Amino acid sequence: MEVEKEIKKLTLGHEVGSGAPCLKCKDKCEGFELHFWRKVCRNCKCGLEDHDVQTGSAEDKKVGKLLEDTKYTTLIAKLKTDGVPQYRRNMVTLTNAVPAKKDVDIKSVTYEWAPPVANQSLAMRYIEMLPKEKQPVVGTEGAAYRKKQMAKQLPEHDQDPSKCHELSPNEVKQMQQYVKKYKEEALGVGDVALPEEMEAQAGEKGPREAGDRSTTTSAGAMGAKRAPRKGAAYSCHRCQLDMREGDPAVYAERAGYDKLWHPACFVCSTCTELLVDMIYFWKNNQLYCGRHYGDSEKPRCGGCDELIFSNEYTQAEGQNWHLKHFCCFDCDCVLAGETYVMVNEKPVCRPCYMKSHAARCNGCQNAVEPEAQRVTYGSFNWHAEPECFQCSCCSKCLVGQRFMAVEGMLFCSVECKKKTMS
């Protein structure tokens, strides 16, 4: 019955962000229109995260579902209206601590997210240790970076069967098992603490009590092991450099509390991006974001971006594909047994390639077929045929011959060049 419910909840969210302008394509995109299974805009082929869409509420529900049935339930709350778990994102506004004067404005800064620690100065020091362009200050590139990483690192379709395209009952069951497994074995949320305080607490409390201590509201259990030292300092597990006294560190319970990271070093081992809101997946002594943990467990379809839970799929051009999703990226026609051309790592059928992507021959002005031999010089292309690749003055065939090129014109000799250019 549960599997049937998941299949019936086919809500791919086509209304979310509809018509929103693309931040990358600008006026070239008519507005966001979700492709019915590709997870990209029909008009410009960019993702939802590349469009000017307010996704805060949707993101909070996504993370709430991710953290549901885990030990991180203090980070979520269930809405009374529908009982849907929602992420209690720690969005904070801080005012400068300088006493107000008559001629001095009080400055406030709002953060899209900050570590949920009781000590706000510790949280702010954590944010200050991140690269400036990645600090999640509302209205800045740092906030845009967080939004993009939230979409990229934690795809809804990696955890929710209802966000996937036409899964079979068996595929839904396998996906549910996969989600249950990573919640039990890999998923975690980082803790922020001062290493010296962490060590002091470890020394004061025994192994049983140590599991209850936490400097964050996420209340993650911690082991009683101490962080590694270099002389009198603690060292980062990633860069191996010493922590400065008084600087906060990030801890990952799944890794064990004998390991710690600089805030800017708490990154995915595959994409090396900051782990958004410190949400991590731990596997084989490595930190992963949700996307790359998924890639390490299952093949991912190059067409729909979903993990593949079917035993039958195809491999082409170094990527994996659902059988039904190896289609032209422009018109969606099935490419099995057909001629196709890869454009920006996406397959395109021959007609669409000729219409939208093929280079133009500077001789005959027609599109150059994908299988045709061509000559390319700078930004110009020619069919490698006598009637196209010829001297612009005397029409001599230049295939295999020395030539001069001037503004798209070809010449066999200085004389021909002078006659035409004079």
C-alpha positions in Angstrom: 0.0 0.0 0.0 2.8 2.4 0.9 4.4 1.8 -2.5 1.1 2.5 -4.3 0.8 5.8 -2.4 4.3 6.9 -3.6 3.4 6.1 -7.2 0.2 8.1 -7.0 2.0 11.2 -5.6 3.3 12.2 -9.0 3.9 15.9 -8.2 6.9 17.0 -10.2 6.3 20.6 -9.0 5.6 22.2 -12.4 4.0 25.2 -10.8 7.1 26.0 -8.8 9.0 29.0 -10.3 6.9 29.1 -13.4 7.8 32.1 -15.5 10.8 33.1 -13.4 13.6 34.8 -15.4 16.9 32.9 -15.9 19.9 34.5 -14.1 22.3 33.0 -16.6 20.5 33.4 -19.9 18.8 36.8 -19.1 16.4 37.8 -21.9 17.2 34.8 -24.0 15.0 32.7 -21.7 11.2 33.3 -21.9 10.9 32.3 -18.3 11.2 29.1 -16.3 9.1 26.2 -17.6 9.9 22.8 -16.1 10.5 20.0 -18.5 8.2 17.1 -17.5 11.1 14.8 -16.6 14.5 16.4 -17.2 14.5 18.7 -14.1 15.5 21.6 -16.3 13.8 24.6 -18.0 12.2 23.7 -21.4 13.2 27.2 -22.8 16.9 27.5 -21.8 17.9 24.1 -20.5 19.1 25.6 -17.2 18.1 24.3 -13.8 15.6 25.8 -11.4 18.5 27.0 -9.2 19.7 29.2 -12.1 16.4 31.0 -12.2 15.2 33.8 -9.9 12.9 31.7 -7.8 12.2 32.0 -4.1 12.6 28.4 -3.0 13.1 28.9 0.8 9.8 27.1 1.8 10.4 24.3 -0.6 14.0 23.9 0.5 12.9 23.7 4.2 10.4 21.0 3.4 13.0 19.0 1.4 15.5 19.1 4.2 12.8 18.4 6.8 11.9 15.2 4.9 15.6 14.4 4.6 16.1 14.7 8.4 12.8 12.9 9.3 13.3 9.6 11.2 16.9 10.5 12.1 18.5 11.6 15.3 18.4 15.2 14.0 14.7 15.7 14.7 15.5 18.8 16.8 16.3 20.5 13.5 12.8 19.9 12.1 9.2 20.7 13.1 5.9 19.3 11.7 3.4 21.7 10.5 0.0 21.5 12.2 -1.8 21.9 8.9 -0.5 19.0 7.0 2.0 17.3 9.3 4.8 17.7 6.8 8.2 17.9 8.5 9.9 21.3 7.9 13.5 22.2 8.5 14.0 24.7 11.3 16.7 26.6 9.4 18.7 28.9 11.8 18.2 32.2 10.0 19.6 35.0 12.2 19.9 38.8 12.2 22.8 40.3 14.1 23.3 43.9 15.0 26.8 45.4 15.5 27.8 45.5 19.1 29.2 49.1 19.0 27.2 51.5 21.3 24.9 53.7 19.2 26.0 57.3 18.7 24.1 60.2 17.2 25.9 60.2 13.9 26.6 56.4 13.7 24.1 54.1 12.1 23.3 50.7 13.7 24.2 48.0 11.2 22.3 44.7 11.0 23.2 41.7 9.0 20.8 38.8 8.2 22.1 35.4 7.4 20.1 32.8 5.4 21.6 30.2 7.7 24.0 30.0 10.6 25.2 27.1 12.8 22.6 26.4 15.4 24.9 27.0 18.4 23.9 28.7 21.7 27.0 31.0 21.5 26.2 33.5 18.6 29.7 34.8 18.6 31.0 31.3 17.9 28.5 31.0 15.0 29.6 34.4 13.5 33.3 33.4 13.8 32.4 30.2 11.9 30.9 32.3 9.1 33.8 34.7 9.1 36.2 31.8 8.4 34.3 30.9 5.2 35.4 32.5 1.9 33.7 35.9 1.6 31.8 34.9 -1.6 30.3 31.9 0.3 29.1 33.6 3.4 25.3 33.3 3.4 24.4 36.9 3.9 20.9 37.7 2.6 20.9 39.4 -0.8 24.6 38.6 -1.6 26.4 36.1 -3.9 27.0 34.0 -0.7 23.2 33.5 -0.3 22.9 32.7 -4.0 25.8 30.2 -3.6 24.0 28.5 -0.7 20.7 28.3 -2.7 22.5 26.7 -5.7 24.3 24.2 -3.5 21.1 23.3 -1.7 19.6 22.3 -5.0 22.7 20.6 -6.4 23.9 18.7 -3.3 20.5 17.5 -2.0 18.3 16.7 -5.0 14.7 16.0 -4.0 14.6 13.1 -6.5 17.3 11.4 -4.6 15.0 10.8 -1.6 11.4 11.2 -2.7 9.9 8.7 -5.2 7.1 11.2 -5.9 9.6 13.6 -7.5 10.8 10.9 -9.9 9.5 10.0 -13.4 7.3 6.9 -13.7 9.0 4.6 -11.2 7.8 1.0 -11.1 6.5 -0.5 -7.8 9.8 -2.4 -7.5 11.9 0.8 -8.1 9.9 2.7 -5.5 10.6 -0.1 -3.0 14.3 -0.1 -3.8 14.5 3.7 -3.4 12.8 3.5 0.0 15.3 0.9 1.1 18.2 3.1 -0.2 16.9 6.2 1.7 16.4 4.1 4.9 20.0 2.8 4.6 21.7 6.1 4.2 19.7 7.6 7.1 20.9 4.8 9.3 24.5 4.6 8.1 25.7 7.8 6.4 23.6 10.9 6.9 24.8 13.5 9.4 24.8 17.2 10.4 28.0 18.8 11.5 28.6 20.2 15.0 30.5 23.5 15.6 32.6 23.8 18.8 35.9 25.1 20.1 38.4 22.2 20.2 39.7 23.1 23.6 36.2 23.1 25.1 35.4 19.8 23.4 38.4 18.2 24.9 37.7 19.6 28.3 34.1 18.2 28.2 35.5 14.8 27.0 37.9 14.8 30.0 35.1 15.7 32.5 32.6 13.2 31.3 32.8 9.5 30.9 32.0 7.6 27.7 28.3 7.3 28.5 27.9 11.0 29.4 30.0 12.1 26.5 27.2 10.9 24.2 24.9 13.7 25.6 27.2 16.7 25.3 26.7 19.0 22.4 27.3 22.7 21.7 24.6 22.8 19.0 20.9 22.5 19.1 21.2 19.4 16.9 22.2 17.4 19.9 24.3 14.9 18.1 25.9 12.2 20.1 29.7 12.5 20.5 32.3 9.9 21.3 34.9 10.5 24.0 38.0 10.4 21.7 40.2 13.5 21.6 41.2 15.4 18.5 44.7 14.9 17.1 47.3 17.4 18.0 50.4 18.9 16.4 52.4 20.0 19.4 50.0 22.2 21.4 47.5 22.6 18.5 44.7 20.7 16.9 45.0 19.8 13.2 42.3 19.8 10.4 41.5 16.4 9.0 41.5 17.7 5.5 44.3 20.2 5.1 46.4 18.9 8.1 47.1 22.5 9.1 46.8 23.6 12.8 43.7 25.2 14.2 44.3 28.6 15.6 43.5 29.0 19.3 39.9 30.3 19.7 38.7 29.3 16.3 35.7 27.0 16.0 36.0 23.6 14.3 33.4 21.4 12.6 32.9 17.9 13.9 31.1 15.0 12.2 29.7 12.4 14.5 29.8 9.6 11.8 33.5 10.2 11.4 34.2 10.1 15.1 35.1 13.1 17.3 38.8 12.4 17.0 38.5 14.3 13.7 37.8 18.0 13.1 37.8 20.4 10.2 38.3 24.1 9.5 34.9 25.6 8.5 36.1 26.1 5.0 37.5 22.6 4.8 34.2 20.8 5.6 33.6 20.0 2.0 32.5 17.1 -0.3 35.4 14.9 -1.2 34.2 14.7 -4.8 33.0 18.3 -5.8 35.0 20.1 -3.0 32.1 22.4 -2.4 31.2 23.5 1.1 28.7 21.0 2.5 25.5 23.1 2.6 24.3 23.7 6.1 26.9 21.2 7.2 24.7 18.3 6.0 27.1 15.4 5.1 27.2 11.8 4.1 30.0 9.7 5.5 31.4 6.7 3.6 34.8 5.0 3.4 36.4 7.6 5.6 35.3 10.4 3.3 32.8 13.3 3.5 30.2 13.5 0.6 27.4 15.8 -0.3 24.1 14.0 -1.0 24.5 14.0 -4.7 27.9 12.4 -4.8 27.1 10.0 -2.1 24.2 8.9 -4.3 26.6 8.6 -7.3 28.9 6.3 -5.2 25.9 4.0 -4.5 23.9 3.9 -7.7 24.3 4.9 -11.4 22.7 8.3 -12.3 20.7 8.9 -15.5 22.3 11.5 -17.7 18.8 12.4 -19.0 16.6 12.9 -15.9 19.4 13.2 -13.3 17.7 10.5 -11.2 19.5 7.6 -9.6 18.8 4.4 -11.5 17.1 1.6 -9.5 16.3 -0.6 -12.5 18.5 -3.5 -13.4 18.1 -2.5 -17.1 19.8 0.6 -18.3 22.2 1.7 -21.0 25.6 3.2 -21.0 26.7 5.7 -23.7 29.2 8.5 -24.0 30.6 7.7 -20.5 27.2 8.2 -18.8 24.4 6.0 -17.6 20.8 6.3 -18.9 17.4 4.9 -18.3 16.4 3.1 -21.5 13.5 5.5 -21.9 15.6 8.6 -21.3 18.3 8.2 -23.9 16.6 10.8 -26.0 17.4 13.9 -28.0 18.0 16.8 -25.5 16.2 19.2 -27.9 13.1 17.3 -29.1 13.0 14.2 -26.8 12.9 11.7 -29.6 14.2 8.3 -28.6 17.8 7.8 -29.9 18.1 4.0 -29.8 19.5 2.9 -33.1 19.6 6.5 -34.4 22.4 8.8 -35.4 23.1 11.5 -32.7 25.7 14.1 -31.9 26.9 15.0 -28.4 26.5 18.8 -27.7 27.7 20.0 -24.2 27.7 16.3 -23.1 24.0 15.9 -24.1 22.9 13.7 -27.1 21.1 15.5 -29.9 19.4 13.9 -32.9 20.7 14.7 -36.4 17.8 16.9 -37.5 18.0 19.0 -34.3 21.8 19.2 -34.6 21.5 20.5 -38.2 18.8 23.0 -37.2 20.3 24.4 -34.0 23.9 23.4 -33.4 25.8 22.7 -36.7 28.5 25.1 -37.8 27.9 27.0 -41.0 30.1 26.5 -44.0 31.7 29.9 -45.0 31.7 28.8 -48.6 28.2 27.5 -49.4 26.6 29.0 -46.2 24.9 25.7 -45.5 25.1 23.7 -42.2 28.0 21.3 -42.0 26.8 17.7 -41.5 28.1 15.9 -38.4 29.7 13.2 -40.5 31.1 15.5 -43.2 34.8 16.3 -43.3 35.5 20.0 -42.6 38.2 22.5 -42.4 38.2 24.9 -39.4 40.3 28.0 -39.2 39.7 30.3 -36.2 35.9 30.8 -36.0 35.3 29.8 -39.6 34.3 26.5 -41.0 34.2 25.0 -44.5 33.2 21.7 -46.1 36.4 20.0 -47.1 35.2 20.0 -50.7 36.6 21.7 -53.8 33.4 23.8 -54.3 33.6 25.2 -50.7 37.2 25.3 -49.7 38.6 27.3 -52.6 40.4 30.5 -53.3 38.1 33.5 -53.0 39.8 35.1 -56.1 40.6 32.3 -58.7 38.4 29.5 -57.2 41.4 27.1 -57.0 40.7 24.1 -54.7 42.7 24.5 -51.5 42.0 21.1 -49.9 45.5 19.9 -48.9 47.1 23.1 -50.1 48.8 26.1 -48.4 46.4 29.0 -48.1 46.0 32.4 -46.5 42.8 33.4 -44.7 41.6 37.0 -44.2 38.3 37.7 -42.5 36.8 34.5 -43.7 38.2 34.7 -47.2 40.7 32.2 -48.6 43.6 32.9 -50.9 46.0 30.6 -52.7 48.6 33.3 -53.2 49.7 36.9 -52.4 48.7 37.9 -55.9 45.1 36.7 -55.4 44.9 38.4 -52.1 46.1 41.7 -53.6 43.6 41.5 -56.4 40.7 40.9 -54.1 41.6 43.2 -51.2 42.8 46.2 -53.3 
